[in-house]
Every structure is written in C-alpha cells, then in structure tokens.
Amino acid sequence: MKKNAEKSALQPTCRELELLETLRRNPALMGHFEELAMMTRNPEDLLMDGNQAEEKVVALCRAVGKAGMQGWASAANQASQEQAEASRVKGQHVHGKKNSTG
C-alpha cells in the first residue's frame, strides 16, 4: 500500500501538467524557473552569502516578469488579430436583399 501512495505522489496533477505545457510554450520562462529551482541544488549557489543569493533571486524574478509579459503581449496580440479577422470575415457574409420602398 505504501508503494502505491509513493507512486501516486510522483504522478503529476492536471494543474502541474498545465503548468508544464505553458512553460514548454515559453522556453525563456521555463529557463528562468529552472534556474531559480536549481539554486537549491547547485553547490556554487549554496556557497553564496545571503546578499548574493537575494540579488540572484531578484534578478531571476525580474527576468520571469519580463518573459511573462512578453508571452502575454504575444498571446494578446494574436488573440486581437484573430478577433479582428473573425469580425472582418463575418462582415463580408451575404447581406441579403435590399428592400426598396420606391
């Protein structure tokens, strides 16, 4: 029974899979998160003093913010273009017969 609990704990949740897919679509963002996570395992990072570690974390957070905003801007631009194209195509459909009153 314990093995099943351990095995299920290693299985990614739907939320984790969605995050992984999002990060795969934005490699820059993935790289920054990977670097941040690796700080706890990298021997060189573990030998830094607190100020150096804080500076690195702040720099990585800024990089994450920049990559996130760039990803958002790209997706927002794409969605805007798709919406404009859909509106343009919708406006080109058959308008029907004009009614004449004269």
N, C-alpha and C positions, 0 to 999 in steps of 0.2 A: 504494500500500500504506500509506503514511504517513497518508493521509486516512482510511482505514478504522480505523486504530489510534486516531486522534484522535476519530473519530465514536463508536467503541465506548467510549472513555474517558468520553464525555459521557453515555452511556446509564446510567440508574440501575440499581443492582443490586437484587435481590429484597430484600435487607436494608434498603437505602435506601428502597425503596417501602413496606415495612412500617413504617419509622420515620415516613415522611411521612403514612401513613394514621393512625397513632397520634396524631401531632401535630394532624392535622385534626380528630380526635375530641376533642381538648383544646386549644381555641384559646388559653387562658391560657398553657399550657405552650409552645405554638408562639410566642407573642408574646415570652416571656422568652428563648427560644433565639434568636429572630430578633434581638432587641436585643443579646444577647451577641455574636452573629456580626457584627453591623453595627458594633460598636465598632472593628473593624479597618479600617473604610472611612469612618466618619463623621469629617470634619475636626475637629469640636469635640472628639470623644473623643481624637483623636490629639494634640491640643494640651494635654491634661491632664497633670499631673505623675503620677509613679508611685503616690503615695499615693491620689490621687483615682481613678485607674484601678482600683486594688486595691479601694477602697471600693465602687465601682460593680459590679465583678465579684462581690464577696462578697454585695452586696445582691441581685444577679440570681440568684446560686446559691441564696440563701435563698428567693427567690420561686419558683425552679424546684422546690426541695424541697417547698415548701408546695403548689404546684399539683399536683405529682406525688402527694403524699399525699392530697390531696383527690380526685384522679382514682382512686387506688387504693381509697380508702374508698367512693366511689360504686360502683365496679365490684364490690367485695367485698360491699357491701350488696345490690346487685342479684342477685348470684350466690346469696347466702344466702336471699333471698326466693324465688328460683326453686327452690332446693333444697327449702325448706320447703313450697312449693306442690306440688312433684312428690311429696314424701312424703305430704302430705295427700291428694292425689288418688289415689295408689297405695293408701293405706289405706282408701279408700272403694269399692274394687272388690268384686265379688261374693266373699263369704267361703265360699261352699259350704254344703252341707247339714250340719246339726249331727248328730252321732252320738249316739244315745240308748242308754244301757246298761240302762234300766229298763223 
